[in-house]
Amino acid sequence: MNKKTNEELQDLVSKATAGDKKALEALVAGVQDTVFNLSLRMLGTFADAEDATQDILLKMITHLSSFRGDSSFTTWVFSIGVNHLKNYKKHMFAHCPLSFAYYGEDIENAEIENVPDLTQNVERNILAEELKMSCTNVMLQCLDVESRCIFILGTMFKLDSRIAGEILEMTPEAYRQRLSRIRRKMADFLGQYCGEYGSGRCKCKDRVNYAIQSHRLNPLQLDYMTAEEIPVQTIVDVKNAMEEIDDLSQDFSFCKPYQSPERTRHLIREFLGSMQLSIIQKS
């Protein structure tokens, strides 16, 4: 969220619900990257995150009149997003659940040496970086849905335990305890298996062709390498707009923030300019 006071945000909400299109556009622009990054970490792929982002932003727009200011606007949007994503069944991994045991077994036993060159003349270092960002993001799918929420809110967005607990409907103490355990579980797995973030044997550069063969990597569609990163400070600003950080922060550097794709931005702009919006605002 761009730096705005609660009073300024409340004023934008009031204007938007009264039919001010520019105010509504400002609210959407302020949260769309946050919603996209939350969706990306929760669902594991860009395509699924784009679809979910549109759903969440439309839900935010159509429920805007229900915002009463009891919490910050950003907290309210997070709550909408988390509730939507916890019950989201349309993404790829909803039907193909992963586990740390599966991931570990694949790292230990996959026969990567005999796979032919499938890079299609794309530079191997670029493909390795794409695989690294994809793999570590997909690895979050090994966590159950609520644990994934806890990890993402605490590690990527660095939310205060009171605010995160409010979003997840648990006490701050319970949230802190679970966040600590989940971080340790993630760190232990990375330390044991990952050669990029730990001391494990798995090296992305060595597994590029195997990943292409397994349809985990497409040399002609590099989502992470073509996405535009946004400053980490943007995520910090989101957190500061809600509350101060707690003392449990730990750096998991693969949780990089990205701009929401232009396709998503275009579809939202189309909706904001449509007659459907005026009908919704009058309902």
C-alpha positions in Angstrom: 0.0 0.0 0.0 1.3 3.5 -0.9 2.0 5.5 2.2 -1.3 7.0 3.3 -2.7 7.7 6.7 -5.7 5.8 7.9 -7.7 9.1 7.6 -6.7 9.4 3.9 -7.6 5.8 3.2 -10.9 6.2 5.0 -11.6 9.2 2.8 -10.8 7.2 -0.3 -13.1 4.5 0.8 -15.9 6.9 1.4 -15.4 8.6 -2.0 -15.2 5.2 -3.8 -18.4 3.9 -2.3 -20.1 7.1 -3.3 -19.1 6.5 -6.9 -15.7 8.3 -7.2 -13.9 6.2 -9.9 -10.5 7.8 -9.3 -10.7 7.0 -5.5 -11.6 3.4 -6.3 -8.7 3.2 -8.8 -6.3 4.6 -6.1 -7.5 1.9 -3.6 -7.0 -0.9 -6.1 -3.6 0.4 -7.2 -2.5 0.5 -3.6 -3.2 -3.2 -2.9 -3.0 -5.1 -6.2 0.6 -6.0 -5.9 0.2 -7.1 -2.3 -2.8 -9.2 -3.3 -0.8 -10.7 -6.1 2.2 -11.6 -4.0 0.0 -13.2 -1.3 -1.8 -15.2 -4.0 1.5 -16.3 -5.7 2.9 -17.6 -2.4 -0.3 -19.3 -1.4 -1.0 -21.0 -4.8 2.5 -21.6 -6.3 2.1 -20.5 -9.9 1.8 -17.2 -11.7 -1.2 -18.3 -13.7 -3.2 -19.3 -10.6 -2.1 -16.2 -8.8 -3.3 -14.0 -11.6 -6.7 -15.6 -11.6 -7.0 -15.4 -7.8 -5.8 -11.8 -7.7 -8.7 -10.8 -10.0 -11.2 -12.6 -7.8 -9.9 -11.0 -4.6 -9.8 -7.5 -6.0 -13.3 -7.8 -7.4 -14.5 -9.2 -4.1 -12.8 -6.2 -2.4 -14.5 -3.8 -4.8 -18.0 -5.3 -4.5 -17.8 -5.4 -0.7 -16.2 -2.0 -0.2 -19.3 -0.6 1.4 -19.0 -3.1 4.2 -15.6 -1.7 5.4 -16.3 0.1 8.7 -12.7 1.1 9.7 -12.6 -1.2 12.7 -9.2 -2.3 11.4 -6.8 -0.8 8.9 -7.9 -1.0 5.2 -4.9 -3.1 4.4 -5.8 -5.6 7.2 -9.3 -5.8 5.8 -8.0 -6.6 2.3 -5.6 -9.2 3.8 -8.5 -10.8 5.5 -10.5 -11.0 2.3 -7.5 -12.4 0.5 -6.6 -15.0 3.1 -10.2 -16.2 3.4 -10.5 -16.5 -0.3 -7.2 -18.3 -0.8 -7.7 -20.7 2.1 -10.7 -22.1 0.3 -9.5 -21.7 -3.2 -9.8 -25.0 -5.1 -9.1 -24.0 -8.7 -5.3 -24.0 -8.5 -3.1 -26.8 -9.8 -1.8 -28.0 -6.4 -5.3 -28.3 -4.9 -5.6 -31.5 -7.0 -1.9 -32.5 -6.8 -0.9 -31.9 -3.2 2.8 -32.0 -2.3 4.8 -33.0 0.8 8.3 -32.5 2.1 8.8 -36.3 1.9 7.9 -36.3 -1.8 10.2 -33.3 -2.4 13.1 -34.9 -0.5 12.7 -38.2 -2.3 12.8 -36.6 -5.7 16.0 -34.7 -4.8 17.7 -37.8 -3.5 16.6 -40.3 -6.2 15.8 -38.5 -9.4 17.9 -39.7 -12.3 19.1 -36.3 -13.7 22.3 -37.4 -15.4 20.8 -39.1 -18.4 18.3 -36.4 -19.4 19.2 -34.8 -22.8 19.6 -31.1 -23.4 16.1 -29.5 -23.5 17.1 -25.9 -22.9 16.1 -24.8 -26.4 19.1 -22.4 -26.6 18.0 -20.5 -23.5 21.0 -19.7 -21.3 21.3 -22.3 -18.6 22.0 -19.7 -15.8 18.7 -18.0 -16.6 16.8 -21.3 -16.5 18.6 -22.2 -13.2 17.5 -18.9 -11.6 13.9 -19.4 -12.9 13.9 -23.0 -11.4 15.3 -21.7 -8.1 12.5 -19.2 -7.7 9.8 -21.6 -8.9 11.0 -24.5 -6.8 11.2 -22.6 -3.5 7.8 -21.1 -4.1 6.2 -24.4 -5.0 7.9 -25.8 -1.9 5.5 -23.8 0.2 2.8 -26.1 -1.1 4.2 -28.8 1.1 2.7 -26.9 4.0 -0.9 -27.3 4.9 -3.0 -24.2 4.0 -3.1 -22.6 7.4 0.6 -23.2 8.0 1.3 -21.6 4.6 -0.8 -18.6 5.5 1.2 -18.2 8.8 4.5 -18.5 7.1 3.7 -16.1 4.3 2.2 -13.4 6.6 5.1 -13.7 9.1 8.0 -14.2 6.7 7.2 -12.3 3.5 4.9 -9.6 4.9 6.4 -9.6 8.4 3.1 -8.8 10.0 2.8 -8.1 13.7 1.6 -11.1 15.5 -1.6 -9.3 16.7 -2.6 -8.3 13.2 -1.7 -11.7 11.7 -3.6 -13.4 14.5 -6.6 -11.2 13.8 -6.5 -12.1 10.1 -6.2 -15.8 10.9 -8.6 -15.8 13.9 -6.0 -17.0 16.4 -4.3 -15.5 19.4 -1.0 -13.6 18.9 0.7 -16.2 21.2 -0.6 -19.1 19.1 0.4 -17.4 15.9 4.0 -16.8 17.2 4.4 -20.3 18.3 3.2 -21.8 15.1 5.2 -19.4 13.0 8.4 -20.4 14.9 7.7 -24.1 14.3 6.9 -23.6 10.6 10.0 -21.5 10.0 12.1 -24.1 11.6 10.5 -26.8 9.5 11.2 -24.8 6.3 14.7 -24.0 7.3 15.5 -27.6 8.2 14.3 -28.8 4.8 16.3 -26.2 2.9 19.4 -26.8 5.0 19.2 -30.6 4.4 18.4 -30.7 0.7 18.9 -27.3 -1.0 22.3 -26.4 -2.3 21.1 -22.8 -3.1 19.9 -21.8 0.4 21.4 -24.6 2.5 24.1 -27.2 2.4 22.2 -29.9 0.5 23.1 -31.6 -2.8 20.3 -30.1 -4.9 21.7 -27.6 -7.4 19.3 -25.9 -9.7 21.8 -25.7 -12.6 22.2 -29.5 -12.5 18.5 -30.1 -12.6 17.4 -27.8 -15.4 16.9 -30.5 -18.0 15.2 -32.8 -15.6 12.8 -30.0 -14.6 12.0 -29.3 -18.2 11.4 -33.0 -18.8 9.1 -33.1 -15.8 7.1 -30.1 -17.0 8.2 -28.1 -14.0 10.1 -25.6 -16.1 9.2 -24.2 -19.5 12.2 -22.4 -21.3 9.7 -20.5 -23.4 7.7 -19.1 -20.4 9.9 -17.7 -17.7 7.5 -16.2 -15.3 9.9 -15.2 -12.5 12.7 -14.0 -14.8 10.4 -11.8 -16.8 8.4 -10.4 -13.8 9.4 -7.0 -12.5 10.5 -7.1 -8.9 9.4 -4.4 -6.6 11.5 -3.1 -3.7 11.4 -5.0 -0.5 10.6 -1.7 1.2 7.2 -1.9 -0.5 6.4 -4.9 1.6 7.8 -3.2 4.7 5.5 -0.2 3.9 2.5 -2.6 3.8 3.5 -3.9 7.2 4.1 -0.4 8.6 0.6 0.6 7.4 -0.8 -2.0 9.6 1.3 -2.3 12.8 4.9 -2.5 14.0 6.9 -5.7 13.3 7.2 -8.4 16.0 10.6 -9.9 17.0 10.4 -13.1 15.0 11.6 -11.9 11.6 13.8 -14.3 9.7 15.2 -13.8 6.2 14.0 -16.3 3.6 15.4 -14.5 0.5 13.3 -16.4 -2.0 10.2 -14.5 -0.9 10.8 -11.7 -3.4 7.9 -9.3 -4.2 6.8 -8.8 -7.8 4.5 -6.5 -9.6 1.2 -8.0 -10.5 1.3 -8.9 -14.3 0.0 -6.4 -16.8 -2.7 -8.9 -17.9 -4.2 -8.7 -14.4 -3.9 -4.9 -14.3 -5.6 -4.6 -17.7 -8.5 -6.8 -16.7 -9.0 -4.8 -13.5 -8.9 -1.5 -15.5 -11.5 -2.9 -17.9 -13.7 -3.8 -15.0 -13.3 -0.3 -13.4 -14.4 1.3 -16.6 -17.3 -1.0 -17.3 -21.0 -0.4 -16.7 -21.0 -3.4 -14.4 -19.2 -1.3 -11.8 -21.9 1.4 -11.7 -24.5 -1.3 -11.3 -22.6 -2.9 -8.4 -22.2 0.5 -6.6 -25.9 1.1 -6.8 -26.8 -2.3 -5.4 
